[in-house]
Amino acid sequence: MLIVVSYDVPDDRRRTKLAHNLKNFGVRVQYSVFECLLEPAQVDVLHGQIGKLIDPAEDRVRIYRFCADCGARTEILGLGEVTEDPEVYVL
């Protein structure tokens, strides 16, 4: 499923830790927006890790979940590429 994570974290240290963690799950498509192609169990892990990294009294993180059909209808105007699963080769 396509997951879009956007965030507004005023603290530099927390924001950097969050961004580095999100790179493990997906692709940065804008400064504070990541697109992730995840299985439901991975979404739970992502949610748990974000919860450990932010201060709920100061930070704002939004997680948008898109169905496969909605993700397939993503449009990009200007620069950018549609986020796709990386090709995997098993030998």
C-alpha positions as CSV (number, residue, x, y, z in Angstrom):
1,M,0.0,0.0,0.0
2,L,1.1,3.6,-0.7
3,I,1.8,5.5,2.5
4,V,2.6,9.2,2.4
5,V,4.2,10.7,5.6
6,S,4.4,14.4,6.1
7,Y,5.8,16.2,9.1
8,D,6.4,19.5,10.7
9,V,9.0,19.1,13.5
10,P,10.4,22.4,14.9
11,D,13.3,20.8,16.7
12,D,16.3,20.2,14.4
13,R,17.6,17.1,16.2
14,R,14.2,15.3,16.3
15,R,13.4,16.4,12.7
16,T,16.8,14.9,11.5
17,K,16.3,11.7,13.4
18,L,12.8,11.4,11.9
19,A,13.9,12.0,8.4
20,H,16.8,9.5,8.7
21,N,14.3,6.9,10.0
22,L,11.8,7.5,7.2
23,K,14.5,6.9,4.6
24,N,14.5,3.3,5.8
25,F,10.8,3.0,4.8
26,G,10.5,5.1,1.6
27,V,11.6,7.9,-0.6
28,R,11.8,11.6,0.2
29,V,9.7,13.4,-2.4
30,Q,9.7,16.8,-0.8
31,Y,11.6,18.3,2.1
32,S,9.1,17.0,4.7
33,V,7.2,14.4,2.7
34,F,8.0,10.7,2.2
35,E,6.3,8.1,0.0
36,C,6.5,4.6,1.2
37,L,5.3,1.3,-0.4
38,L,4.7,-0.9,2.6
39,E,2.9,-4.0,3.8
40,P,0.4,-3.6,6.7
41,A,2.9,-5.0,9.2
42,Q,5.5,-2.5,8.1
43,V,3.1,0.4,8.5
44,D,2.7,-0.7,12.2
45,V,6.5,-0.7,12.6
46,L,6.7,2.7,11.0
47,H,3.9,4.1,13.2
48,G,5.7,2.8,16.3
49,Q,9.1,4.2,15.4
50,I,7.6,7.6,14.6
51,G,5.9,7.6,18.0
52,K,9.2,7.1,19.7
53,L,11.0,9.9,17.8
54,I,8.5,12.8,18.1
55,D,7.3,15.0,20.9
56,P,3.5,14.9,20.6
57,A,3.2,18.3,22.4
58,E,5.2,20.0,19.7
59,D,5.5,17.9,16.5
60,R,3.0,17.2,13.8
61,V,3.2,14.0,11.7
62,R,0.5,12.9,9.2
63,I,0.3,9.4,7.7
64,Y,-1.9,9.0,4.7
65,R,-2.8,5.5,3.5
66,F,-3.8,5.0,-0.1
67,C,-5.4,1.9,-1.7
68,A,-3.5,0.3,-4.6
69,D,-5.9,1.8,-7.1
70,C,-5.5,5.3,-5.7
71,G,-1.7,5.0,-5.6
72,A,-1.7,3.9,-9.2
73,R,-3.5,7.1,-10.2
74,T,-0.8,9.4,-8.8
75,E,-0.1,12.4,-11.0
76,I,3.1,14.4,-10.9
77,L,3.2,17.9,-12.3
78,G,6.8,19.2,-12.8
79,L,9.8,17.3,-11.5
80,G,9.6,13.9,-9.9
81,E,8.8,10.3,-10.5
82,V,6.1,8.0,-9.3
83,T,7.4,5.9,-6.3
84,E,7.5,2.3,-7.3
85,D,8.7,-0.9,-5.7
86,P,12.4,-1.5,-6.4
87,E,13.2,-4.4,-8.7
88,V,14.3,-7.4,-6.7
89,Y,16.3,-10.2,-8.2
90,V,16.5,-13.5,-6.3
91,L,19.3,-15.8,-7.3
